[in-house]
Amino acid sequence: MNNSSNIQTIPSDPTVILTALHSGEVVYQAKVGDGPLGMLLSDLHKNSSTPLDKQEYQIDTVGQEIYNTTDKDFIFAIRGCFTALRWPEAKNLPKLFASVGLTFAFVISY
């Protein structure tokens, strides 16, 4: 009997979470997109002029990627791609992110 024929895979779409941190504390966190946004972030990271760094020192790298930036303008430039965030909330991000010293992380979970 072949047990591999009984294995079922569950299709899943990646989830992209935007996290804003101030002095190491999470001040904002929201799901902002799915697979297409994850692919966009991965492609943007490959462009050396994009202010997006891949976090390479994760303890567990299975099933997730993390991209970091300190550039608010970058966040605001791509917020139109945040398909899981309602537009009124996306438009409000500049007010939410007004404080100095914020860092941002996009966590893509597969």
Contacts in CASP RR format, 6 or more apart in sequence:
PFRMAT RR
TARGET T0000
AUTHOR 0000-0000-0000
METHOD contacts of the structure
MODEL  1
MNNSSNIQTIPSDPTVILTALHSGEVVYQAKVGDGPLGMLLSDLHKNSST
PLDKQEYQIDTVGQEIYNTTDKDFIFAIRGCFTALRWPEAKNLPKLFASV
GLTFAFVISY
12 110 0 8 1.000
13 34 0 8 1.000
13 35 0 8 1.000
14 34 0 8 1.000
14 35 0 8 1.000
14 38 0 8 1.000
14 108 0 8 1.000
14 109 0 8 1.000
14 110 0 8 1.000
15 31 0 8 1.000
15 33 0 8 1.000
15 34 0 8 1.000
15 35 0 8 1.000
15 108 0 8 1.000
15 109 0 8 1.000
16 31 0 8 1.000
16 32 0 8 1.000
16 33 0 8 1.000
16 34 0 8 1.000
16 35 0 8 1.000
16 37 0 8 1.000
16 38 0 8 1.000
16 41 0 8 1.000
16 84 0 8 1.000
16 106 0 8 1.000
16 107 0 8 1.000
16 108 0 8 1.000
17 29 0 8 1.000
17 30 0 8 1.000
17 31 0 8 1.000
17 32 0 8 1.000
17 106 0 8 1.000
17 107 0 8 1.000
17 109 0 8 1.000
18 28 0 8 1.000
18 29 0 8 1.000
18 30 0 8 1.000
18 32 0 8 1.000
18 75 0 8 1.000
18 82 0 8 1.000
18 104 0 8 1.000
18 105 0 8 1.000
18 106 0 8 1.000
19 26 0 8 1.000
19 28 0 8 1.000
19 29 0 8 1.000
19 104 0 8 1.000
19 105 0 8 1.000
19 106 0 8 1.000
19 107 0 8 1.000
20 26 0 8 1.000
20 27 0 8 1.000
20 28 0 8 1.000
20 29 0 8 1.000
20 96 0 8 1.000
20 97 0 8 1.000
20 102 0 8 1.000
20 103 0 8 1.000
20 104 0 8 1.000
21 27 0 8 1.000
21 102 0 8 1.000
21 103 0 8 1.000
21 104 0 8 1.000
21 105 0 8 1.000
22 99 0 8 1.000
22 101 0 8 1.000
22 102 0 8 1.000
22 103 0 8 1.000
24 103 0 8 1.000
27 99 0 8 1.000
27 102 0 8 1.000
28 96 0 8 1.000
28 97 0 8 1.000
30 84 0 8 1.000
30 85 0 8 1.000
30 89 0 8 1.000
31 84 0 8 1.000
31 85 0 8 1.000
32 82 0 8 1.000
32 83 0 8 1.000
32 84 0 8 1.000
32 85 0 8 1.000
32 106 0 8 1.000
33 81 0 8 1.000
33 82 0 8 1.000
33 83 0 8 1.000
33 84 0 8 1.000
33 85 0 8 1.000
34 83 0 8 1.000
34 84 0 8 1.000
35 108 0 8 1.000
36 81 0 8 1.000
36 83 0 8 1.000
37 81 0 8 1.000
37 82 0 8 1.000
37 83 0 8 1.000
38 106 0 8 1.000
38 108 0 8 1.000
40 78 0 8 1.000
40 81 0 8 1.000
41 52 0 8 1.000
41 67 0 8 1.000
41 106 0 8 1.000
41 108 0 8 1.000
42 65 0 8 1.000
42 108 0 8 1.000
44 50 0 8 1.000
44 52 0 8 1.000
44 78 0 8 1.000
45 52 0 8 1.000
45 53 0 8 1.000
45 54 0 8 1.000
45 67 0 8 1.000
50 74 0 8 1.000
51 69 0 8 1.000
51 70 0 8 1.000
51 71 0 8 1.000
51 74 0 8 1.000
52 67 0 8 1.000
52 68 0 8 1.000
52 69 0 8 1.000
52 74 0 8 1.000
52 106 0 8 1.000
53 67 0 8 1.000
53 68 0 8 1.000
53 69 0 8 1.000
54 65 0 8 1.000
54 66 0 8 1.000
54 67 0 8 1.000
54 68 0 8 1.000
55 65 0 8 1.000
55 66 0 8 1.000
55 67 0 8 1.000
55 68 0 8 1.000
55 105 0 8 1.000
58 64 0 8 1.000
58 66 0 8 1.000
63 109 0 8 1.000
63 110 0 8 1.000
64 107 0 8 1.000
64 108 0 8 1.000
64 109 0 8 1.000
64 110 0 8 1.000
65 107 0 8 1.000
65 108 0 8 1.000
66 105 0 8 1.000
66 106 0 8 1.000
66 107 0 8 1.000
66 108 0 8 1.000
67 105 0 8 1.000
67 106 0 8 1.000
67 108 0 8 1.000
68 103 0 8 1.000
68 104 0 8 1.000
68 105 0 8 1.000
68 106 0 8 1.000
69 75 0 8 1.000
69 103 0 8 1.000
69 104 0 8 1.000
70 101 0 8 1.000
70 102 0 8 1.000
70 103 0 8 1.000
70 104 0 8 1.000
72 94 0 8 1.000
72 97 0 8 1.000
72 102 0 8 1.000
72 104 0 8 1.000
75 93 0 8 1.000
75 97 0 8 1.000
75 104 0 8 1.000
76 93 0 8 1.000
76 94 0 8 1.000
79 85 0 8 1.000
79 90 0 8 1.000
79 93 0 8 1.000
80 87 0 8 1.000
80 90 0 8 1.000
82 90 0 8 1.000
END
